[in-house]
Amino acid sequence: MAVRAPNATAATAPALESTTERPSRWLRAQIAPARTAVTAHIGVGLFDAALIVAQALLIAWIVHAAIIEKTPLSALMPYAVALAGVFIGRALCTWARGAAGAWSAQAITASIRQRLYRHVAALGPSRLQRYHSGSVASTLVEQVEALEGYYAHYLPQMVLASLVPLALIVVVFVLDPLAGALLLLAVPLVPLFMALIGMRAERRAQAQQQAINRISAHFLDRLRGLATLRLFRAGERAAADVERAADHYRARSMEVLKVAFLSSAALELISALSIALVAIYVGFSLLGFLEFGPGPQLGLFSGLAILILAPEIFLPLRRFAVCYHDKATAVGAAKEITQLLAEPVPRELSAAEWCAQAVAIREPESGLPIPNPVAVAFRGVSVTFPTAPAEATEPADRPAEGQASTAMVGLRDLDLRIEAGERVVIRGPSGAGKSTLLHLAAGFLEPTRGEVRIGDALPPGGAGVAWVGQQPWLFHGTIRENLLLADPLAAAAPLSEAHGGEDEQRLWAALREADLEAVVQALPQGLDTPLGEGGYGLSGGQASRLALARAVLSGAPLLLLDEPTAGLDPASAERVLKALARLADGRRTILMVAHDAAVHAWGERIVVIEHGRLVEDRRA
Amino acid sequence: MRELLPFLKDLKAERGRLALGTTLLIVSLLAAIGLLGLSGWLITAAAVAGLSGLALEVYRPSAGIRFFAIARTVARYFERLVHHDAVLRALARLRGQLFRALAPVPLPRLARLRRSELLNRMTADVEALDNLYLRIVGPTLAAAVTIVLTVGVLIVLTGPLGWTVGAVLAIGGVLLPATAWRLGFPHGEAIDRHLPALRGAGVDAVQGLAELRAGGALERQERVLMRAAHGLAQARARAQRLTGLGDAAVGLLGHAALLAALLSGIPLYQAGEISGPILALAALAALAAGEALSALPGAWQQLGRTRAAARRLLELQRGEVVDEAATSAGALGAASGPTVRTGPTGTEAVGPDATATPAPSTAPAAGAEAGPREPAAAAAPQTALPIRFDKVDFRHHTYAEPILEQVDLHIAAGEQVVVYGPSGSGKSTLLDLIAGFIVPQGGTVYLGERASTAWPEAERFGALGYLTQRTELFADTVAANLRLAAPQADDQALWAALQRVALDQRIAANAAGLEAWVGEGGAQLSGGEARRLALARVVLTDAPVVLLDEPFRGLDDETAATVCHRLEPWLQGRTVLIVSHAPEAAPAHQRRLAFETLQRGSAAAPL
């Protein structure tokens, strides 16, 4: 296990720099896992350009031969067949580009998401506290999804938009230098308009997205409060209000769109006028009106070929403009992602540490693990928290009213030794640093000074500790899945593996320990009852007891509880404490933060903390 | 397709704009075809004339080319503006309609809807509908008209060549979107199915991080997350490959039309039936006409999702809401009661602060201080009503422990009652039952002479001033939040209400005053301030029956005492039921009942 120095965060400084660079550069640097796919995508696009040239030449030749040379159709059939082949080839190219885009996007986003998840996991709950939990989850899910278009469309199209037009102009140049020069004249306009599109398209995409987001947010806000609106008999007024607000945002976004659509109109105008000019120039040359330049040498073949190539020169640029919003979306997402990745991690958790220590001894009948209690020692521990940067704190994340703020509080020179098998209650006013103490013991947090020891080792970063928070988290899934989550026997097994009778027995035994057996037995689907959104809602006390059952299964020798009875009615709280008492059999060391007097009576040792200092330590 | 009809009908109001937009789209498509076709004609005619030494009138064709070039761009620009405007207008109206349609949903179900993801999904569904006209109906209509017109011109000019090109475009134009729609349907559905799974895994990973680390389950959760992500990516990749296939096929269609034009045109030309320039014009026009179809396969591929969105919205409108909660093991409880956070939207379980030290006796201290600023005596309320619980049973769901058993309770008209008990014990259910937010499993709750559920909702709510457990403020101004209760109230009345809850100075301190923005869910106010703003809103209702759920939650003792004192004259003459964890704060004349004794029916002796 790596030893953590207090200045361990400094060691990760270079990594910090590399992730705070500009989002677009960061985005480009992420293609590594799909370099082949991106290269293939661009390669196919270039091959398609070659086919475009072949197609233009073949069509021009067939028309020229038929009209000027009066070649019979039968003699032209080989060319027609070749043209059909080129068409099929182009169709294959289009299909292949779509597939390559999907492939690269999938590979890149998967790699980013995995890295992000591991980073979040290594940061742990303490460091994530200053983020809105919803925003971290959305970064992990939605923001990573938002990168897809960048790799599937934008990036390859950007390369193609700069290469293909030039390559096609070279071909036109060979056919007729003056027509080539004419199109080349349009090219300096292109970077100009690209820049214009860059800014305008971004603004357009943002304005439109913002309008839609605002309309939706307003709609959702009123929809969520519909019961309240009805309570005040304001439903009809609110409906009119929803319409009015939506119309207001529409009017505002239309103002922006009016200007923003101009940029694509300009690009289209350049394209259309170039085609028109080339057509008129070629026509006049063929009529012999133009005595200068290469005009007189121009024939129907080269004239038609140029005409067919002209729109194709501008097509990649127009496609690029279309997928520009992919970039705007991705840059916004990348900002969120890099901000989270820049959050320093004291040390990487290795996979070996993640696995809970193997539990050797189990009760023969129930299969429940018998833990070996450990002592916990805090030696001269101080914790200071840096003040959070303004952008990291989400203003929208106001804790539910009546709930204590979850902000962490520091500790000063704390010396405390908890013997193996002791059950200790930590008391103190809100904001005294009680939770910080618990997070230190779990290893979610490292002391700024001093050291924390579990047994004779450093805190394990969470693993091997049973954690029961104020509002235990129930995972999307069944009761069984929620229980097995902490079970070292299940951790090794694949997720989908069928559960044998031994598992079944162990789970029921754990539920019995936590006083939940009867509740689960009464459910028609028993252990396989789905929990969470759209599923069965356990009451607060039942959820706390489920968390205790998890703790039993984990076999963890150290049980950390953060106000497990807060917000519970007295009867429920009593049941939780009773279940907890069964676990306090000397086989586990228990640390519990609590306010309730009932809980204080339960502890055999009371530790009081105020303003980050230990002020009282007595045995009950 | 029937599910789309109502939404297409909704678009009728915008038919002027939509018709204009679609016409502009047709003009721009025709101009593009004209540009390429006429250019081909000019070049070929010039080449033929140049060789034969004949004169050619070039000014009108070249003017036509320039006209088409400009018309294409201008028409396209205005088409975009008109279409976006029309669709945003239609969506604004659609939101209003949906809102009205949801308004009569029974309240208990509304509480369940609020908990589920349904409302979020509904918002996304409304957005998905802009796809319907902008990407599907408009372009399809425009493509059809454009192709018919182009083929018509070709038939006039070339006869059989036009028919051949027309046949190719017609077959392809029908087959491609239809195939894209059929093949795309399962992909859209797969994406819709995988997205919530991924979101769930993401929320679990972050919210349950402490549990995951403690349980050594980080790797397991990583597998769950990555598997969900992989499932979604696979579904997306399949959809994207299909889009690629559609693009390839539509490209091939334009090329096939060109080839058909050449193969059928060359013999016609060589037989002298059409001229060379017309042959070139037909070939290039056929190629360009294929492009009118280019956006269709991709759009039709999305039709499945659009339809699913439309179907869900219609179900909501008709009230056939699929109650996901009810289909699994047990229905979730209604609006109140502590439940465990299981999603991004936490419930409002009462935290440790709520169980803080009881407030000291209020009357003397606050009386001396607040006397001079006492607002004018409240207007006499409508006739106060009695409240009666008759053997009421309530539990949140079938398997939950009962919260109320055989509860009898009588509150006389004009009487003030405080029900006290620890946080989380279910006191709020009493108030929710009176308001009809939830329905008892047994017994009856009477409001006046009638059962609460027998009242028409508007009348019942007209008689109630209810401060709910949850502080519900809207993303709007202070004034707008207050006027929900009294739309006609003038600023003076609003200030008076704010004064009663001791919030007037706080609001006045802000430069924007009553027009200050409250923010989403009252985010710009502290918990206690938001609570008082909600209380001021109840004061503005002037209702004869007042239900207050923990009115002083989040307030410090001093403020709570001030508010309690200033509220007192207003409460006079109304039937009042307050639930609180700290009964000590209640004035002496209020009857106090312990919830624990009331809960099991026996001890609550009716008056």
Interface residues (C-beta under 8 A of the other chain):
Chain A: Q55 I59 I62 V63 A66 I67 I68 K70 P72 L73 L76 A80 L83 A84 F87 I88 R90 A91 L92 C93 T94 W95 A96 R97 G98 A99 G101 A102 W103 A105 Q106 T109 A110 R113 Q114 Y117 R118 V120 A121 G124 P125 L128 S133 G134 V136 A137 S138 L140 V141 E142 V144 E145 E148 A152 Q208 A211 I212 I215 S216 A217 H218 F219 L220 D221 R222 L223 R224 G225 L226 A227 T228 L229 R230 L231 F232 R233 A234 G235 E236 R237 A238 A239 A240 V242 E243 A246 D247 R250 S253 M254 L257 K258 F261 L262 A265 E268 L269 A272 L273 I275 A276 V278 A279 I280 V282 G283 F284 S285 L286 L287 G288 F289 G299 L300 G303 L304 L307 I308 P311 L349 A351 W354 C355 A356 P395 A396 R398 P399 A400 E401 G402 Q403 A404 S430 A442 F444 G461 G462 A463 G464 V465 A466 W467 G469 Q470 Q471 P472 W473 L474 F475 H476 L485 A486 D487 P488 A491 L495 V519 A522 L523 P524 Q525 T529 P530 L531 G532 E533 G534 G535 Y536 G537 L538 S539 G540 Q542 A543 A547 R550 S554 A556 L560 E563 A566 G567 L568 D569 P570 S572 H595
Chain B: A32 L35 L36 L38 S39 G40 L42 I43 T44 A45 A46 A47 V48 A49 G50 L51 L56 V58 P61 S62 I65 R66 F68 A69 I70 R72 T73 V74 R76 Y77 R80 L81 H84 D85 L88 R89 L91 A92 R93 R95 G96 F99 R100 L102 A103 L107 L110 A111 R114 R115 S116 E117 L119 N120 M122 T123 A124 V126 E127 L198 R199 G200 A201 G202 V203 D204 A205 V206 Q207 G208 L209 A210 E211 L212 R213 A214 G215 G216 A217 L218 E219 R220 E222 R223 V224 L225 M226 A229 H230 L232 A233 Q234 R236 A237 Q240 R241 T243 G244 L245 D247 A248 A249 G251 L252 H255 A256 L258 L259 L262 L263 I266 P267 Y269 Q270 G276 L279 A280 A283 L284 E324 A325 S328 A329 G330 L332 G333 A335 G337 P338 T339 V340 R341 T342 G343 P344 G346 E348 A349 V350 G351 P352 D353 A354 T355 H396 H397 Y399 A400 E401 P422 S423 G424 S425 G426 A435 F437 E457 A458 F461 G462 L464 Y466 T468 T471 E472 F474 A475 L484 A485 P487 G519 E520 G521 G522 A523 G527 G528 A530 R531 R537 T541 E550 R553 G554
